[in-house]
Amino acid sequence: MKCRQFGDTGLSLSEICFGTWRYASPEGTPDERSDAGAAALRKGIDAGITCIHSASEYGTRWLTGQVLRDHPKRKDLHHVIKVNEPDFGDARFEAGRFRAKVEEALTELHTEQIAVVQHLQRGSAAKAGIYRGDDDDTRIAEFDRDADEFRRVVDKLKREGKMASLVSFPYTPRFAEHAVASGMYDGLVIYFNILETEWMELFPEIAGRGMGVIGIRCRGPGIIPTNSAMGPCIPSGLV
């Protein structure tokens, strides 16, 4: 497994990240729910994957923690976690909620540091509007309004060693441009495949700022056939 430097953060991440969205079923007995997913995660780590993506909303972090609790390579792994703050319907960003979500992940994943916190700016914007880009003005305005509080909690968590870097999951190229220009983030997480290349115009500025990029949905949004041998491992990669 090859690794790449993630921008200027000093992090070296495996080119493939193990995604945990659907690798544990909520149905069946505990053994039936966890055996295949746990085996896939262990196999991925044995193959050299050092980057693991999770989110509390996936409902699968219990299995990731179960596998990693006593794993001999636990301290060699780098975690990428999603943090929705503010989430849909939240009036504004709250530093306490952001911190709580990071610290919850530290406990559940049995790690001392989150390598990459993937931030999703939602708030009063509608879900459909976010994906279409209709609510970019709203999201940008709310991001700017709360930027000082956001920066303070991020800087403090970094000083405490609880997180190493912060990236934006911007949803749209326009919000991505604003996120990059803000100087708040160490990189972006974007949809990136042969059908979704609109982000490439940002790459020169991203590189110039020493930022990193993690590409997800690398085989396309259900259009490009996937290799069934991947099983529940959702491929993401460093661009």
C-alpha positions as semicolon CSV with decimal commas, in nm:
position;residue;x (nm);y (nm);z (nm)
1;M;0,000;0,000;0,000
2;K;0,141;0,336;-0,103
3;C;0,107;0,641;0,118
4;R;0,094;1,009;0,030
5;Q;0,160;1,326;0,223
6;F;-0,160;1,510;0,304
7;G;-0,076;1,863;0,199
8;D;0,158;2,035;0,443
9;T;0,001;1,876;0,751
10;G;0,282;1,625;0,803
11;L;0,032;1,339;0,785
12;S;0,117;1,041;0,566
13;L;-0,202;0,856;0,472
14;S;-0,257;0,537;0,276
15;E;-0,383;0,604;-0,077
16;I;-0,697;0,404;-0,001
17;C;-0,915;0,485;0,298
18;F;-1,138;0,219;0,453
19;G;-1,495;0,350;0,467
20;T;-1,723;0,219;0,742
21;W;-2,061;0,344;0,620
22;R;-2,223;0,008;0,537
23;Y;-1,986;-0,249;0,672
24;A;-2,203;-0,352;0,968
25;S;-2,570;-0,441;0,939
26;P;-2,820;-0,331;1,205
27;E;-3,002;-0,662;1,164
28;G;-2,931;-1,015;1,283
29;T;-2,740;-1,143;1,583
30;P;-2,425;-0,961;1,702
31;D;-2,208;-1,228;1,539
32;E;-2,397;-1,209;1,210
33;R;-2,378;-0,832;1,212
34;S;-2,009;-0,803;1,276
35;D;-1,818;-1,101;1,137
36;A;-1,789;-0,994;0,772
37;G;-1,724;-0,628;0,848
38;A;-1,466;-0,700;1,117
39;A;-1,287;-0,942;0,887
40;A;-1,281;-0,682;0,607
41;L;-1,137;-0,415;0,835
42;R;-0,868;-0,647;0,969
43;K;-0,780;-0,753;0,614
44;G;-0,759;-0,391;0,505
45;I;-0,523;-0,304;0,788
46;D;-0,311;-0,610;0,711
47;A;-0,293;-0,492;0,348
48;G;-0,146;-0,160;0,462
49;I;-0,448;0,069;0,490
50;T;-0,377;0,326;0,760
51;C;-0,668;0,564;0,695
52;I;-1,015;0,483;0,833
53;H;-1,326;0,694;0,779
54;S;-1,619;0,692;1,022
55;A;-1,913;0,896;1,143
56;S;-2,145;0,862;1,439
57;E;-2,445;0,881;1,203
58;Y;-2,336;0,561;1,025
59;G;-2,418;0,356;1,333
60;T;-2,114;0,133;1,272
61;R;-1,850;0,288;1,494
62;W;-1,918;0,028;1,765
63;L;-1,771;-0,236;1,532
64;T;-1,469;-0,024;1,439
65;G;-1,396;0,028;1,807
66;Q;-1,442;-0,341;1,875
67;V;-1,184;-0,434;1,610
68;L;-0,935;-0,165;1,705
69;R;-0,953;-0,184;2,087
70;D;-0,673;-0,439;2,112
71;H;-0,538;-0,434;1,757
72;P;-0,155;-0,434;1,749
73;K;-0,151;-0,164;1,479
74;R;-0,407;0,060;1,649
75;K;-0,159;0,340;1,714
76;D;-0,040;0,339;1,352
77;L;-0,385;0,423;1,213
78;H;-0,518;0,764;1,110
79;H;-0,886;0,840;1,156
80;V;-1,100;1,064;0,938
81;I;-1,432;1,151;1,102
82;K;-1,735;1,345;0,985
83;V;-1,857;1,627;1,208
84;N;-2,182;1,798;1,107
85;E;-2,179;2,133;1,287
86;P;-2,412;2,306;1,257
87;D;-2,628;2,016;1,140
88;F;-2,960;2,047;0,959
89;G;-3,197;2,261;1,163
90;D;-2,935;2,398;1,404
91;A;-2,964;2,773;1,452
92;R;-2,589;2,826;1,459
93;F;-2,249;2,669;1,519
94;E;-2,181;2,569;1,880
95;A;-1,825;2,502;1,994
96;G;-1,942;2,269;2,271
97;R;-2,121;2,041;2,027
98;F;-1,823;2,036;1,792
99;R;-1,585;1,944;2,075
100;A;-1,821;1,677;2,208
101;K;-1,839;1,506;1,868
102;V;-1,459;1,497;1,838
103;E;-1,413;1,366;2,192
104;E;-1,685;1,105;2,141
105;A;-1,493;0,972;1,841
106;L;-1,168;0,961;2,038
107;T;-1,334;0,739;2,297
108;E;-1,522;0,513;2,057
109;L;-1,223;0,459;1,828
110;H;-0,973;0,403;2,112
111;T;-0,734;0,666;1,979
112;E;-0,562;0,971;2,122
113;Q;-0,595;1,188;1,811
114;I;-0,826;1,230;1,514
115;A;-0,603;1,283;1,212
116;V;-0,862;1,454;0,992
117;V;-1,189;1,612;1,105
118;Q;-1,417;1,640;0,803
119;H;-1,642;1,940;0,865
120;L;-1,988;1,968;0,708
121;Q;-2,155;2,309;0,717
122;R;-2,533;2,263;0,711
123;G;-2,741;2,477;0,950
124;S;-3,060;2,636;0,819
125;A;-2,993;2,528;0,460
126;A;-3,223;2,262;0,313
127;K;-3,069;1,926;0,227
128;A;-3,190;1,935;-0,134
129;G;-3,075;2,294;-0,170
130;I;-2,728;2,210;-0,043
131;Y;-2,671;1,943;-0,307
132;R;-2,808;2,162;-0,587
133;G;-2,609;2,463;-0,470
134;D;-2,923;2,670;-0,416
135;D;-2,834;2,741;-0,055
136;D;-2,469;2,837;-0,099
137;D;-2,543;3,199;-0,002
138;T;-2,704;3,086;0,323
139;R;-2,427;2,844;0,415
140;I;-2,151;3,094;0,335
141;A;-2,318;3,366;0,540
142;E;-2,364;3,137;0,840
143;F;-2,007;3,008;0,811
144;D;-1,871;3,363;0,812
145;R;-2,095;3,464;1,102
146;D;-1,962;3,181;1,322
147;A;-1,603;3,173;1,191
148;D;-1,437;3,322;1,499
149;E;-1,599;3,075;1,740
150;F;-1,524;2,790;1,500
151;R;-1,158;2,887;1,468
152;R;-1,112;2,913;1,845
153;V;-1,240;2,563;1,920
154;V;-1,044;2,410;1,630
155;D;-0,720;2,580;1,737
156;K;-0,770;2,464;2,095
157;L;-0,837;2,102;1,996
158;K;-0,524;2,107;1,781
159;R;-0,315;2,248;2,068
160;E;-0,452;1,975;2,295
161;G;-0,344;1,715;2,040
162;K;-0,698;1,582;1,996
163;M;-0,713;1,659;1,625
164;A;-0,437;1,705;1,371
165;S;-0,614;1,868;1,078
166;L;-0,946;2,010;0,962
167;V;-1,096;1,967;0,617
168;S;-1,416;2,087;0,456
169;F;-1,673;1,871;0,281
170;P;-1,810;2,160;0,076
171;Y;-2,083;1,989;-0,133
172;T;-2,042;2,250;-0,410
173;P;-1,748;2,411;-0,594
174;R;-1,864;2,758;-0,489
175;F;-1,860;2,674;-0,120
176;A;-1,527;2,497;-0,175
177;E;-1,380;2,819;-0,313
178;H;-1,496;3,004;-0,002
179;A;-1,364;2,733;0,229
180;V;-1,022;2,741;0,062
181;A;-1,006;3,122;0,074
182;S;-1,105;3,129;0,443
183;G;-0,769;2,985;0,549
184;M;-0,957;2,775;0,805
185;Y;-0,901;2,436;0,648
186;D;-0,606;2,207;0,582
187;G;-0,779;2,047;0,284
188;L;-1,100;1,932;0,121
189;V;-1,298;1,610;0,090
190;I;-1,472;1,606;-0,248
191;Y;-1,657;1,379;-0,488
192;F;-1,396;1,302;-0,753
193;N;-1,423;1,060;-1,043
194;I;-1,434;1,070;-1,423
195;L;-1,788;1,210;-1,409
196;E;-1,732;1,470;-1,136
197;T;-1,430;1,678;-1,229
198;E;-1,558;2,031;-1,167
199;W;-1,326;2,059;-0,866
200;M;-1,011;2,044;-1,076
201;E;-1,012;2,419;-1,134
202;L;-0,942;2,459;-0,761
203;F;-0,643;2,226;-0,756
204;P;-0,373;2,486;-0,839
205;E;-0,484;2,712;-0,552
206;I;-0,521;2,417;-0,317
207;A;-0,169;2,301;-0,399
208;G;-0,036;2,655;-0,366
209;R;-0,179;2,680;-0,017
210;G;-0,027;2,346;0,089
211;M;-0,369;2,189;0,135
212;G;-0,461;1,824;0,081
213;V;-0,751;1,661;-0,104
214;I;-0,932;1,337;-0,026
215;G;-1,147;1,206;-0,311
216;I;-1,458;1,001;-0,238
217;R;-1,706;0,824;-0,465
218;C;-1,406;0,747;-0,682
219;R;-1,599;0,494;-0,890
220;G;-1,891;0,728;-0,950
221;P;-2,234;0,768;-0,787
222;G;-2,359;0,419;-0,856
223;I;-2,278;0,449;-1,228
224;I;-1,930;0,305;-1,266
225;P;-1,924;-0,069;-1,178
226;T;-1,741;-0,148;-0,855
227;N;-1,519;-0,446;-0,789
228;S;-1,724;-0,683;-0,575
229;A;-1,402;-0,805;-0,414
230;M;-1,391;-0,475;-0,225
231;G;-1,684;-0,596;-0,016
232;P;-1,786;-0,333;0,239
233;C;-1,465;-0,136;0,202
234;I;-1,571;0,191;0,040
235;P;-1,275;0,321;-0,159
236;S;-1,165;0,677;-0,109
237;G;-0,832;0,812;-0,213
238;L;-0,584;1,091;-0,184
239;V;-0,590;1,301;-0,498
